[in-house]
Amino acid sequence: MADRFAARAALLAVPVALSLALAGCGRMPGILPAAPADGAPSSAGPPPSSGASLAKLDPCTLLSPQDRSTAGLTVQGKPKTIGEARACDWTVPSTFGLTVTLDEVNGLANLDVSKGKRTKKDVGSHQALQVSGRNGTCAVLLDVGGAASVQVDVNNASFADSALACSRASEVAGLLEPKLP
């Protein structure tokens, strides 16, 4: 009887762990605001004018219903905050999680992307950096000028196939890009 209970508990733990991992897909591990070079604590201060234009955008409405369908998103996004940045999470059960973050105080130069494979690219008229991680993760980070960025993070539910995660992140970045300042 105890063995059956332990086996059921173990089976239930997998979906719970997976849903927790996807629900917190936030930023890809290793993509955080970089510490200042002098070691002093960073101060956010007021966002620059390019960040102010991000203030007018809602990360959960940047993808139209047609965009969401194109990207394979079958669920509504849920607003959240990552640090001081506004974000929106979409979790497609048993498939993938997506987070779009509008960061008004951290431009690409201020993000620590020291982990993962980095590839510079252009997405529309914006310069971008693709960071491919392990275990089915990828981020496309778009430079929107000065101290601001838009970050598109994808985590595959299978924790495998980073190429697929990068394809999804690139597709969503392409859908968002025309709407960015």
C-alpha positions in Angstrom: 0.0 0.0 0.0 2.8 2.4 0.9 4.6 1.6 -2.4 1.4 2.4 -4.4 1.1 5.7 -2.6 4.7 6.6 -3.2 4.4 5.8 -6.9 1.2 7.9 -7.2 2.9 10.8 -5.4 5.9 10.6 -7.8 3.7 10.6 -10.8 1.8 13.6 -9.5 5.0 15.5 -8.8 6.1 15.5 -12.4 3.2 17.6 -13.8 3.3 19.9 -10.7 7.0 20.5 -11.2 6.5 21.1 -15.0 3.7 23.5 -14.4 5.7 25.4 -11.8 8.7 25.6 -14.2 6.5 26.9 -17.1 4.5 29.2 -14.9 7.7 30.9 -13.9 9.2 31.0 -17.3 10.0 34.7 -16.9 13.5 35.2 -18.0 15.7 32.5 -19.4 18.2 31.5 -16.7 21.3 33.6 -17.0 19.6 36.7 -18.5 19.5 39.2 -15.8 20.4 42.8 -15.5 24.2 43.0 -15.4 25.9 44.4 -12.3 27.6 47.8 -12.8 31.2 47.5 -13.8 32.4 49.3 -10.7 30.6 46.9 -8.4 28.3 49.6 -7.1 24.6 48.8 -6.7 22.6 49.7 -9.8 20.0 52.5 -9.5 17.1 52.3 -11.8 16.3 56.0 -11.9 13.7 57.3 -14.4 13.4 55.5 -17.7 14.9 57.3 -20.7 12.8 58.6 -23.5 13.0 55.3 -25.4 11.8 53.5 -22.3 9.0 56.0 -21.9 7.6 54.8 -25.3 7.6 51.3 -23.9 5.4 52.6 -21.1 2.5 53.0 -23.5 2.6 49.3 -24.4 0.9 46.4 -22.7 2.9 43.2 -23.0 -0.3 41.1 -22.9 -1.9 42.9 -25.8 1.1 43.2 -28.1 0.1 39.9 -29.7 -3.2 40.1 -31.5 -5.5 37.1 -31.6 -4.1 36.4 -35.1 -0.5 36.7 -33.8 -1.2 34.3 -31.0 -2.7 31.8 -33.4 0.3 32.1 -35.6 2.6 31.5 -32.6 0.7 28.5 -31.5 -0.7 30.2 -28.3 -4.0 28.7 -27.4 -4.3 30.5 -24.0 -4.6 34.1 -22.8 -1.5 35.7 -21.4 -1.2 36.6 -17.7 0.4 39.8 -16.6 3.3 39.7 -14.2 6.3 41.7 -13.0 9.9 40.6 -13.3 12.0 42.9 -11.2 10.7 46.3 -12.2 9.8 45.2 -15.8 6.3 44.5 -17.0 5.8 41.1 -18.6 3.2 38.7 -19.8 3.3 34.9 -19.6 1.6 32.4 -21.8 1.7 28.7 -21.0 0.5 26.2 -23.5 0.0 23.0 -21.4 2.4 20.2 -22.2 3.9 22.3 -25.1 5.8 25.5 -24.2 5.8 28.6 -22.2 6.4 32.1 -23.5 7.2 35.4 -21.7 7.4 38.8 -23.2 9.1 41.4 -21.0 9.2 45.1 -21.6 12.3 46.3 -19.7 12.4 50.1 -19.5 15.7 50.3 -17.6 17.9 47.5 -19.0 19.1 47.8 -22.6 20.9 44.9 -24.3 24.3 46.3 -23.0 23.0 46.0 -19.5 21.8 42.4 -19.6 24.1 39.6 -18.5 24.0 37.1 -21.3 27.2 35.3 -20.3 25.5 31.8 -20.4 24.2 30.2 -23.5 25.1 30.5 -27.2 24.7 34.1 -28.3 23.9 35.1 -31.9 23.5 38.7 -33.1 20.7 39.2 -35.6 18.3 41.7 -36.9 14.6 41.4 -36.3 12.9 43.9 -38.7 14.5 47.2 -38.0 15.7 46.3 -34.5 19.1 44.8 -33.6 18.6 41.7 -31.5 20.6 39.0 -29.6 19.4 35.4 -29.6 20.6 33.5 -26.6 20.1 29.7 -26.8 20.2 27.9 -23.6 20.2 24.2 -22.6 17.1 22.2 -21.9 14.8 23.7 -24.5 15.2 27.4 -23.7 15.8 30.4 -25.9 15.5 34.1 -25.7 15.4 36.8 -28.4 16.4 40.2 -26.9 15.4 43.2 -28.9 17.2 46.5 -28.6 14.7 49.3 -28.5 17.2 52.1 -27.9 19.2 53.4 -24.9 18.4 51.6 -21.7 15.4 49.6 -22.8 14.8 46.2 -24.3 12.0 43.8 -25.2 12.8 40.2 -24.2 11.0 37.2 -25.7 11.7 34.0 -23.7 10.6 30.5 -24.7 10.8 27.3 -22.6 9.8 24.0 -24.1 7.8 21.7 -21.8 9.9 18.8 -22.8 13.0 20.6 -21.5 14.6 19.7 -24.9 15.1 21.0 -28.4 16.5 24.5 -28.0 16.4 24.9 -31.8 12.6 24.7 -31.6 12.5 27.1 -28.7 14.6 29.6 -30.7 12.3 29.2 -33.7 9.3 30.0 -31.5 11.1 33.0 -29.9 12.2 34.4 -33.3 8.7 34.0 -34.7 7.1 35.9 -31.7 9.9 38.5 -31.9 9.0 39.0 -35.6 5.4 39.4 -34.7 6.1 42.0 -32.0 8.8 44.0 -33.7 6.6 46.2 -35.9 4.7 47.4 -32.8 7.9 48.5 -31.0 9.3 52.0 -30.8 
